[in-house]
Amino acid sequence: MSHVLGVFGGGHTCPPLPREFSKEREKAKARGDFQKLREKQQLEEDLRGYMDWITQAELEGDEEEGEHEKHRE
């Protein structure tokens, strides 16, 4: 009978104890929390880059507008 259980059981050991489940749950939560933090940081970094890009374009536009004004005078 033990041979049959070993074959159908895939040779695995007994399932983890409840304490081990809670450790795995804590690890999974920590991974999820880390992933959320990383996504938030990436979003903030992307937003800063986008805002810098817009600001640079506005400054360059203002410079070009100023040059056109000089030529009109």
C-alpha positions as CSV (number, residue, x, y, z in Angstrom):
1,M,0.0,0.0,0.0
2,S,2.8,2.5,0.8
3,H,4.2,1.8,-2.7
4,V,0.9,2.8,-4.3
5,L,0.7,6.0,-2.2
6,G,4.2,6.9,-3.2
7,V,3.4,6.5,-6.9
8,F,0.1,8.5,-6.7
9,G,1.6,11.0,-4.3
10,G,4.4,11.8,-6.7
11,G,6.9,11.0,-4.0
12,H,6.3,14.3,-2.3
13,T,6.5,14.7,1.5
14,C,3.5,15.6,3.6
15,P,1.8,18.9,3.0
16,P,3.2,21.9,4.9
17,L,1.9,22.5,8.4
18,P,-0.4,25.5,8.9
19,R,2.6,27.6,10.3
20,E,4.4,27.0,7.0
21,F,1.3,28.1,5.1
22,S,1.3,31.4,7.1
23,K,5.0,31.9,6.3
24,E,4.3,31.4,2.6
25,R,1.4,33.8,2.8
26,E,3.6,36.4,4.5
27,K,6.2,35.9,1.7
28,A,3.6,36.2,-1.0
29,K,2.2,39.4,0.7
30,A,5.7,40.9,0.9
31,R,6.3,40.1,-2.8
32,G,3.0,41.7,-3.6
33,D,3.8,44.8,-1.5
34,F,7.2,45.1,-3.1
35,Q,5.7,44.8,-6.6
36,K,3.1,47.5,-5.8
37,L,5.9,49.8,-4.4
38,R,8.0,49.2,-7.5
39,E,5.1,49.9,-9.8
40,K,4.4,53.1,-7.9
41,Q,8.0,54.2,-8.1
42,Q,8.1,53.4,-11.8
43,L,5.0,55.4,-12.4
44,E,6.4,58.4,-10.5
45,E,9.7,58.2,-12.4
46,D,7.8,58.1,-15.7
47,L,5.7,61.1,-14.6
48,R,8.8,63.1,-13.7
49,G,10.3,62.3,-17.1
50,Y,7.1,63.3,-18.9
51,M,6.9,66.6,-16.9
52,D,10.5,67.3,-17.6
53,W,9.9,66.7,-21.3
54,I,6.9,69.0,-21.4
55,T,8.8,71.7,-19.5
56,Q,11.7,71.5,-21.9
57,A,9.4,71.8,-24.9
58,E,7.7,74.8,-23.4
59,L,11.1,76.5,-22.7
60,E,12.2,75.8,-26.2
61,G,8.9,77.2,-27.5
62,D,9.3,80.3,-25.4
63,E,12.9,80.8,-26.8
64,E,11.7,80.4,-30.4
65,E,8.9,82.8,-29.8
66,G,11.3,85.4,-28.3
67,E,13.6,85.1,-31.3
68,H,10.7,85.7,-33.7
69,E,9.7,88.8,-31.7
70,K,13.3,90.1,-32.1
71,H,13.2,89.7,-35.8
72,R,9.9,91.5,-36.1
73,E,11.2,94.6,-34.3
